Structure formats: structure tokens, C-alpha cells
Amino acid sequence: MAMSWFPKWRKQSASAEGIVAPDERLPLGQTMIMGLQHAVAMFGATVLMPLLMGLDPNLSVLMSGIGTLLFFLITGGRVPSYLGSSAAFVGVVIAVTGFTGQGLNPNLGVALGGIIACGLVYTLVGLIVMKAGTRWIEKLMPPVVTGAVVMAIGLNLAPIAVHSVSASMFDSWTAVMTVVCIGLVAVFTRGMVQRLLILVGLIVAWALYALLTNGLGLGKPVDFSLVTHAAWFGLPLTTSPVFNTQAIFMIAPVAIILIAENLGHIKAVAGMTGRNMDAWMGRAFVGDGLATMLSGSVGGSGVTTYAENIGVMAVTKVYSTLVFVAAAAIAILLGFSPKFGALIHTIPAPVIGGASIVVFGLIAVAGARIWVQNNVDLGQNGNLITVAVTLVLGAGDFALKIGNFTMGGIGTATFGAIALNALLSHRRASALTGGSVARQDS
């Protein structure tokens, strides 16, 4: 008997001892509450990341919900995941559009063509994985490569974050205040509040900023008039993509990072649930890729599986995929609320800049975490050279001109890491083989 596309969800109540499996379901009320928790936990990905790129937050939240539903359908409801705007797009979108970090991005259309191309590459890789498995990806992009590329992205973004809060001393000190607020939340809180450290810290810094400006008159006050006049329901702002060759070649390689992230996330969920999900890996890639193409076609960011919802699942032990349908529905409702978008736009620029300093730093540290978790040996010269060169190419924004096309720092770092690893690991393998033959001959 052929297996049905969707599982038959069995009723199950969460308990302290057990878990709620992907093919189990909670009562409707609990499902909605869990969905709300995931939607809130994803605000860092669905709200902050789009703001850093100058995207409409309403549209980004809406497309994250629609993308999650599309992922649910393509994976047959068997892989628990919520799709958020990936931080991997921030640097390349800013580089392509020249975005200054204030308001909406006027050149967004050029980046959207690249985002769609990235989604297409992602989808094609997913189709190949459905036929050939994931071993070739793991060989092409081992942890030493993915860790180096992720860290290079964070370091590449560092000058952008610092420049965005350097307009005045008040802006700079506001950024410092924001960093301290996020740090205090990260260290001195527990449970769900700690997992929302970026969002909660940003809200606290926002409130302090309003006290200093609106209350004490020390800087530009927060203008809440947009929130007052905004409608409760309405359509978000859409943007048409523009297909530019240079932008496509800069943004499309981000697919490599998304593939590595998704691979790691699904492996993590498989470990937590005790279920092998390799059979659904290709579908998961296709789901992310198609959702990215759909989002980019109307003005949204590329979307992918995200670590925050994995953290929520780890805490609650609830992996029911129906929870993510509820989370997606909540996100879609928020996306159709201009009042929600207006509220997001009242966040002061130096507060966003301070949060971006933390976020970009966390991206860089995430690369190091990949090395630690996978026991990458930087004592090996091949690994050491691969990492060293990749980090300098990314942090220094090293560009290469090929004809009329210029590849920026993130692109050179990504392809440089893959090429160096392939060359140097092949050299190590040859040396090992030669050593084995020599020992056999002797």
C-alpha cells in the first residue's frame, strides 16, 4: 500500500516526560497557543532581518507565513519547520542595492531578481537531492567550509552596522545602550524571554530611547502618529523584481549557505525526535527554494528554515507539524495589518543599528560554533588556510572583476572556501594514500 502524502495525525497531549511527535496533534487551543509562540519567536527573522535590508515588514511577515504553508505542503507535513528571512541575504542585498539602513530600500527590485535566482538554485539542488541523496553536499561543503562562510558573512556586515550608528554621538550611545539591553536579557533572563533576547532587548532599548527623547528631549523623538492613523487591515506594499546579471551572481551563491543551514537544522530535528528525516531532505530544499522564489517575486526576502523555531521545539518538546500551520496563519493575519507595520517602523534607526551589531556578531560566532560542534581541526594546515583566506576575503570585502561582472566579498569568500577546501583536501587525501602505499611497499 502506497504511503499517503500527509501523515494521519494522532491525538496526543504534551507531557513533561514525553514529546509530541511530528505526526501527532494537540487539542486546537494548545495548537494555536504553540503556533503563536513560534510566530513571536520568529520576529527576529521575520521583522528585524527585513528591516536591515529595507524591506516592508508587513510583506515579509506575510510571505514567511505563506512560505511556511508551502513548505508544509511540499514536505507532506512531515518536517516541522517555520520559514523566516535568512540573515545570509542581508549583506548581499545591502551590497547590491547600496541601502543606507534607513526606511524602505529604493533599489530593492535589483536584489529581488537575485533572490529569485537563489531560490531557483536551491530548488534545483533539492530536486537533485531527491534523486541522489545528500552525501555529495556534505563532501562539497564540510563544516570547515560552511563555518568559514557563515563567519565571513558576519564579518562582512560589521562595517555596515557600525556606520549605521555613527551619524552622531547620541546615535552611537543609543547603539551601545541597545547592545547592553540585549546582553542583559541574554544573561539574566530564563525560558522563553531568553530565547527572544533580540526582540525583548530591542523593545527595552526602544522604550529607553522614547524616555530619553520624547520625555527628556535629548534626541529625535519617536513619532507614533503613523500607528494612530494606520488601518487595522490592508494590503502590504509589493515590489516587482529586476533581473540584473551582476546582482544575480552576487546573491545566487547564498543558496550554498541556505543548503548547509537547512541540512543542519533537519539533522538537529531528527536527533531531537529520534526519527531519520533524510528521506524528506530533498523536499525540504525544494520547499525552501520555491518559497524563496515566491517571496522574491513580490518584494519579500529569501526564506528558509530557522534556528529559533528549533529552539522552541527543543524547550517545549512539541514537534507536531500542525503547530506550524497555526503559526503561519497568525503570521499571515499580521501581514495584512498596516498598523502592525507602522508600529515596526517607529523603531528608531540607532536602536535597529545596535541590534544589528549583535545580530551580525552572532552570525560570525555561529560559524565558529559549527567548527566546535563538528570538531573541525584547525591544526591541519589545509583547514587553517581555507579558514584564514575565507575570513579575510569576506571581512575585507575582496572583489574580483570577471569581464563586466564584479564578484563581491561574500561571493569570493564562498567560492574561495569551496575551491580551497576541494584543492587542499584532495592534496591531503593524495598524501594519505601515498603514505599507505609506501608503508605497504616497505
C-alpha positions as CSV (number, residue, x, y, z in Angstrom):
1,M,0.0,0.0,0.0
2,A,1.4,3.4,-1.1
3,M,2.2,5.9,1.7
4,S,-0.2,8.9,1.7
5,W,1.2,12.4,1.1
6,F,0.3,13.6,4.5
7,P,0.5,11.6,7.8
8,K,-2.6,10.7,9.8
9,W,-2.0,12.9,12.8
10,R,-2.8,11.1,16.1
11,K,-4.2,13.0,19.0
12,Q,-1.6,13.4,21.8
13,S,-1.3,15.7,24.8
14,A,2.1,17.2,25.7
15,S,3.6,15.9,28.9
16,A,6.7,16.5,30.9
17,E,8.1,13.1,30.2
18,G,7.4,12.6,26.5
19,I,7.3,14.5,23.3
20,V,4.6,15.4,20.7
21,A,5.9,13.8,17.5
22,P,5.6,15.4,14.1
23,D,2.7,13.2,13.2
24,E,0.8,13.8,16.4
25,R,-1.6,16.6,17.3
26,L,-2.5,18.7,20.3
27,P,-6.0,20.0,21.0
28,L,-6.9,23.0,18.9
29,G,-6.5,25.5,21.7
30,Q,-3.0,24.3,22.6
31,T,-2.1,24.1,18.9
32,M,-3.0,27.8,18.4
33,I,-1.0,28.9,21.5
34,M,2.0,26.9,20.4
35,G,1.7,28.5,17.0
36,L,1.5,32.0,18.5
37,Q,4.7,31.2,20.4
38,H,6.5,30.2,17.2
39,A,5.3,33.3,15.3
40,V,6.6,35.5,18.1
41,A,9.9,33.7,18.4
42,M,10.4,34.2,14.7
43,F,10.0,38.0,14.9
44,G,13.8,38.4,14.8
45,A,13.9,36.6,11.4
46,T,10.6,37.9,10.0
47,V,10.8,41.5,11.2
48,L,14.4,42.5,12.1
49,M,16.2,41.0,9.1
50,P,13.8,42.6,6.6
51,L,14.3,46.0,8.3
52,L,18.0,45.7,8.0
53,M,17.5,45.2,4.2
54,G,14.9,47.9,3.8
55,L,12.0,45.6,3.1
56,D,8.4,46.1,4.1
57,P,8.0,44.2,7.4
58,N,4.3,43.5,6.7
59,L,5.1,41.8,3.4
60,S,8.0,39.9,4.9
61,V,5.8,38.5,7.8
62,L,3.1,37.7,5.3
63,M,5.5,35.8,3.0
64,S,7.0,33.9,5.9
65,G,3.6,32.6,6.7
66,I,2.8,31.7,3.1
67,G,6.2,30.2,2.6
68,T,5.7,28.0,5.7
69,L,2.4,26.7,4.4
70,L,4.1,26.0,1.0
71,F,6.9,24.1,2.8
72,F,4.3,22.2,4.8
73,L,2.5,21.1,1.6
74,I,5.7,20.1,-0.3
75,T,7.1,18.1,2.6
76,G,3.8,16.4,3.2
77,G,3.5,17.8,6.7
78,R,6.4,15.5,7.8
79,V,9.1,18.1,8.6
80,P,8.4,20.5,11.5
81,S,9.7,24.0,10.4
82,Y,8.9,27.6,10.2
83,L,10.4,29.7,7.4
84,G,12.0,33.1,8.2
85,S,14.0,35.7,6.4
86,S,17.6,34.4,6.4
87,A,20.4,36.6,7.7
88,A,22.6,35.3,4.8
89,F,20.8,37.6,2.5
90,V,21.4,40.8,4.5
91,G,25.0,41.5,3.3
92,V,24.5,40.8,-0.4
93,V,21.2,42.7,-0.6
94,I,22.8,45.8,1.1
95,A,25.8,45.4,-1.2
96,V,23.7,45.1,-4.4
97,T,21.3,48.0,-3.6
98,G,23.6,50.4,-1.7
99,F,21.0,50.6,1.1
100,T,21.8,53.1,3.8
101,G,19.8,51.4,6.6
102,Q,17.0,54.0,6.8
103,G,13.4,53.3,5.8
104,L,12.4,51.3,2.7
105,N,15.0,50.2,0.2
106,P,14.5,52.3,-3.0
107,N,16.6,49.9,-5.1
108,L,15.0,46.7,-3.8
109,G,13.9,45.4,-7.3
110,V,17.5,44.7,-8.3
111,A,18.0,42.5,-5.3
112,L,14.7,40.6,-5.8
113,G,15.9,39.2,-9.1
114,G,18.9,37.8,-7.4
115,I,16.8,36.4,-4.6
116,I,14.6,34.6,-7.2
117,A,17.7,33.2,-8.8
118,C,19.0,32.0,-5.4
119,G,15.6,30.2,-4.9
120,L,15.9,28.6,-8.3
121,V,19.4,27.2,-7.5
122,Y,18.1,26.0,-4.1
123,T,15.1,24.2,-5.8
124,L,17.3,22.5,-8.4
125,V,19.7,21.3,-5.7
126,G,16.6,19.9,-3.9
127,L,15.5,18.0,-6.9
128,I,19.0,16.5,-7.3
129,V,19.0,15.5,-3.6
130,M,15.6,13.8,-4.1
131,K,17.3,11.6,-6.6
132,A,20.9,11.3,-5.4
133,G,20.8,11.9,-1.6
134,T,22.9,14.4,0.5
135,R,26.3,12.8,0.6
136,W,27.7,14.9,-2.2
137,I,26.6,18.1,-0.5
138,E,28.3,17.0,2.7
139,K,31.5,16.3,0.8
140,L,31.4,19.6,-1.2
141,M,30.6,21.7,1.9
142,P,32.0,20.1,5.0
143,P,31.8,22.0,8.3
144,V,35.1,23.8,7.8
145,V,33.7,25.4,4.7
146,T,30.2,26.3,6.0
147,G,31.6,27.6,9.3
148,A,34.1,29.8,7.4
149,V,31.5,31.2,5.0
150,V,29.0,31.9,7.8
151,M,31.6,33.7,9.8
152,A,32.8,35.7,6.8
153,I,29.2,36.9,6.2
154,G,29.0,38.2,9.8
155,L,32.4,40.0,9.5
156,N,31.5,41.4,6.1
157,L,28.4,43.1,7.7
158,A,30.3,44.6,10.6
159,P,31.3,47.9,8.9
160,I,27.7,48.4,7.8
161,A,26.4,48.0,11.3
162,V,29.0,50.4,12.8
163,H,28.4,53.0,10.0
164,S,24.7,53.0,10.6
165,V,25.1,54.3,14.2
166,S,27.9,56.8,13.5
167,A,25.8,59.8,12.5
168,S,26.0,61.4,15.9
169,M,27.3,60.6,19.4
170,F,23.7,60.2,20.6
171,D,23.2,57.5,17.9
172,S,26.4,55.8,18.9
173,W,25.5,55.8,22.6
174,T,22.0,54.6,21.8
175,A,23.5,51.6,19.9
176,V,25.7,50.9,23.0
177,M,22.6,51.0,25.2
178,T,20.8,48.6,22.8
179,V,23.7,46.2,22.9
180,V,23.7,46.3,26.7
181,C,19.9,45.7,26.9
182,I,20.2,42.7,24.6
183,G,23.1,41.4,26.6
184,L,21.3,41.7,30.0
185,V,18.3,39.9,28.6
186,A,20.6,37.1,27.2
187,V,22.3,36.6,30.6
188,F,19.8,37.4,33.3
189,T,16.5,36.0,32.0
190,R,15.3,32.5,31.5
191,G,13.0,30.4,29.4
192,M,11.0,32.0,26.5
193,V,12.1,35.5,27.3
194,Q,15.8,34.5,27.0
195,R,15.0,32.8,23.6
196,L,13.5,36.1,22.4
197,L,16.6,38.0,23.6
198,I,17.0,40.2,20.4
199,L,13.3,41.1,20.3
200,V,12.9,41.7,24.1
201,G,16.2,43.7,24.3
202,L,15.2,45.8,21.3
203,I,11.9,46.6,22.9
204,V,13.5,47.6,26.2
205,A,16.0,49.8,24.3
206,W,13.2,51.3,22.3
207,A,11.4,52.2,25.5
208,L,14.5,53.8,27.0
209,Y,15.1,55.7,23.8
210,A,11.5,57.1,23.9
211,L,12.1,58.1,27.5
212,L,15.3,60.0,26.6
213,T,13.8,61.7,23.5
214,N,10.1,62.1,23.9
215,G,10.4,62.6,27.7
216,L,13.7,64.4,28.2
217,G,14.2,66.0,24.7
218,L,17.7,64.6,24.2
219,G,17.3,63.5,20.6
220,K,14.8,62.9,17.7
221,P,11.5,61.8,19.3
222,V,9.6,58.7,18.4
223,D,6.7,59.5,16.1
224,F,3.6,57.4,16.9
225,S,1.3,59.3,14.6
226,L,1.8,56.6,11.8
227,V,0.5,54.0,14.2
228,T,-2.5,56.1,15.1
229,H,-3.6,56.7,11.5
230,A,-2.8,53.3,10.1
231,A,-5.6,50.9,9.3
232,W,-6.0,47.6,11.1
233,F,-6.3,45.7,7.8
234,G,-4.9,46.3,4.4
235,L,-2.6,45.0,1.6
236,P,1.2,45.2,2.1
237,L,3.4,47.1,-0.3
238,T,4.7,44.9,-3.1
239,T,7.8,45.4,-5.4
240,S,8.5,44.0,-8.8
241,P,11.8,42.2,-9.4
242,V,14.5,43.4,-11.8
243,F,16.9,40.8,-13.2
244,N,20.4,42.2,-13.2
245,T,23.3,39.8,-14.1
246,Q,25.7,41.2,-11.5
247,A,23.1,41.1,-8.8
248,I,22.2,37.6,-9.6
249,F,25.8,36.4,-9.5
250,M,26.2,38.1,-6.1
251,I,23.0,36.8,-4.5
252,A,22.6,33.3,-6.0
253,P,25.6,31.8,-4.1
254,V,23.7,32.4,-0.9
255,A,21.9,29.2,-1.8
256,I,25.1,27.3,-0.7
257,I,24.7,28.7,2.8
258,L,20.9,28.0,3.0
259,I,21.5,24.4,1.9
260,A,24.1,24.0,4.7
261,E,21.8,25.6,7.2
262,N,18.8,23.5,6.2
263,L,20.9,20.4,6.3
264,G,22.0,21.1,9.8
265,H,18.5,22.1,11.0
266,I,16.9,18.9,9.8
267,K,19.6,16.8,11.2
268,A,19.1,18.6,14.6
269,V,15.3,18.0,14.5
270,A,15.9,14.3,13.5
271,G,18.1,14.0,16.6
272,M,15.6,15.6,18.9
273,T,12.7,13.5,17.6
274,G,14.6,10.2,17.2
275,R,13.4,10.0,13.6
276,N,15.5,9.8,10.5
277,M,14.4,12.6,8.2
278,D,16.9,12.2,5.3
279,A,14.1,10.9,3.1
280,W,12.5,14.4,3.2
281,M,15.7,16.4,2.8
282,G,15.2,17.0,-0.9
283,R,11.6,18.0,-0.5
284,A,12.7,20.4,2.3
285,F,15.2,22.1,0.0
286,V,12.6,22.3,-2.8
287,G,10.1,23.8,-0.3
288,D,12.6,26.5,0.8
289,G,13.6,27.2,-2.7
290,L,10.1,27.7,-4.1
291,A,9.1,29.7,-1.0
292,T,12.1,32.0,-1.7
293,M,11.2,32.4,-5.3
294,L,7.6,33.2,-4.4
295,S,8.7,35.7,-1.7
296,G,11.2,37.4,-4.0
297,S,8.7,37.8,-6.8
298,V,6.5,40.2,-4.8
299,G,9.1,42.1,-2.8
300,G,10.0,39.8,0.2
301,S,13.2,38.3,1.4
302,G,14.5,34.8,0.8
303,V,13.1,32.5,3.4
304,T,14.5,29.3,4.9
305,T,14.2,27.0,7.9
306,Y,15.3,28.9,11.0
307,A,17.0,28.1,14.3
308,E,14.6,30.0,16.6
309,N,11.8,27.6,16.0
310,I,14.1,24.6,16.6
311,G,15.0,26.2,19.9
312,V,11.3,26.5,20.8
313,M,10.7,22.8,19.8
314,A,13.7,21.8,22.0
315,V,12.2,23.6,25.0
316,T,8.6,22.5,24.6
317,K,9.2,19.0,23.1
318,V,6.3,19.7,20.7
319,Y,7.2,18.8,17.1
320,S,3.7,18.5,15.7
321,T,3.8,19.9,12.2
322,L,0.2,21.2,12.6
323,V,1.6,23.8,15.1
324,F,3.4,25.4,12.2
325,V,0.2,25.7,10.2
326,A,-1.2,27.7,13.1
327,A,2.0,29.8,13.3
328,A,1.7,30.5,9.5
329,A,-1.9,31.6,9.8
330,I,-1.1,34.0,12.6
331,A,1.8,35.5,10.5
332,I,-0.5,35.9,7.5
333,L,-3.0,37.9,9.7
334,L,-0.3,40.2,11.0
335,G,1.0,40.7,7.4
336,F,-2.4,42.1,6.4
337,S,-2.3,44.7,9.3
338,P,-0.8,48.1,8.3
339,K,-1.0,49.1,12.0
340,F,1.5,46.3,12.8
341,G,3.8,47.5,10.1
342,A,3.5,51.2,11.3
343,L,4.4,50.1,14.8
344,I,7.6,48.3,13.5
345,H,8.6,51.5,11.6
346,T,8.6,53.5,14.8
347,I,11.7,51.6,16.0
348,P,14.5,54.3,15.9
349,A,17.3,53.8,13.5
350,P,20.1,53.7,16.1
351,V,18.2,51.1,18.1
352,I,18.0,48.9,15.0
353,G,21.7,49.6,14.4
354,G,22.6,48.5,17.9
355,A,20.5,45.3,17.4
356,S,22.3,44.7,14.1
357,I,25.7,44.9,15.8
358,V,24.6,42.0,18.0
359,V,22.9,40.1,15.2
360,F,25.9,40.3,12.8
361,G,28.2,39.3,15.6
362,L,26.0,36.3,16.4
363,I,26.2,35.3,12.7
364,A,30.0,35.4,12.9
365,V,30.0,33.4,16.1
366,A,27.6,30.9,14.6
367,G,30.4,30.0,12.1
368,A,32.8,29.2,15.0
369,R,30.0,27.2,16.6
370,I,29.8,25.0,13.5
371,W,33.5,24.2,13.8
372,V,33.2,23.4,17.5
373,Q,30.1,21.2,17.1
374,N,31.8,19.2,14.3
375,N,35.3,19.0,15.9
376,V,36.9,20.8,13.0
377,D,40.7,20.5,13.5
378,L,42.3,23.9,12.7
379,G,45.6,22.3,13.5
380,Q,45.5,20.8,10.0
381,N,47.2,23.2,7.6
382,G,44.5,22.6,4.9
383,N,41.7,23.6,7.2
384,L,43.7,26.5,8.6
385,I,44.5,28.1,5.2
386,T,40.9,27.6,4.0
387,V,39.5,29.4,7.0
388,A,42.2,32.1,7.1
389,V,41.7,33.1,3.5
390,T,37.9,32.9,3.6
391,L,37.7,35.2,6.6
392,V,39.9,37.9,5.1
393,L,38.2,37.8,1.7
394,G,34.8,38.3,3.5
395,A,35.8,40.8,6.1
396,G,37.9,42.8,3.7
397,D,35.1,42.6,1.0
398,F,37.6,41.4,-1.5
399,A,36.2,41.8,-5.0
400,L,37.2,40.2,-8.3
401,K,36.2,41.5,-11.7
402,I,35.4,38.9,-14.4
403,G,34.6,40.7,-17.6
404,N,31.8,43.2,-16.9
405,F,30.9,41.3,-13.7
406,T,32.3,42.1,-10.3
407,M,32.1,39.4,-7.5
408,G,31.9,41.0,-4.1
409,G,33.5,39.8,-0.8
410,I,30.8,37.3,0.2
411,G,30.9,35.7,-3.2
412,T,34.7,35.4,-3.3
413,A,34.7,34.1,0.2
414,T,32.1,31.5,-0.6
415,F,33.6,30.2,-3.8
416,G,37.1,30.6,-2.4
417,A,36.3,28.4,0.6
418,I,34.8,25.6,-1.6
419,A,37.7,25.8,-4.1
420,L,40.4,25.8,-1.4
421,N,38.9,23.0,0.5
422,A,38.5,20.9,-2.6
423,L,42.1,21.5,-3.6
424,L,43.7,21.1,-0.2
425,S,41.6,18.2,0.9
426,H,42.4,16.4,-2.3
427,R,46.1,17.1,-1.5
428,R,45.7,15.6,2.0
429,A,43.9,12.5,0.5
430,S,46.6,12.0,-2.0
431,A,49.3,12.3,0.7
432,L,47.4,9.8,2.9
433,T,47.0,7.4,0.0
434,G,50.7,7.7,-0.9
435,G,51.7,7.1,2.7
436,S,49.6,4.0,2.9
437,V,51.2,2.6,-0.4
438,A,54.7,3.4,0.9
439,R,54.1,1.6,4.1
440,Q,52.7,-1.4,2.2
441,D,55.7,-1.5,-0.1
442,S,58.1,-1.4,2.8
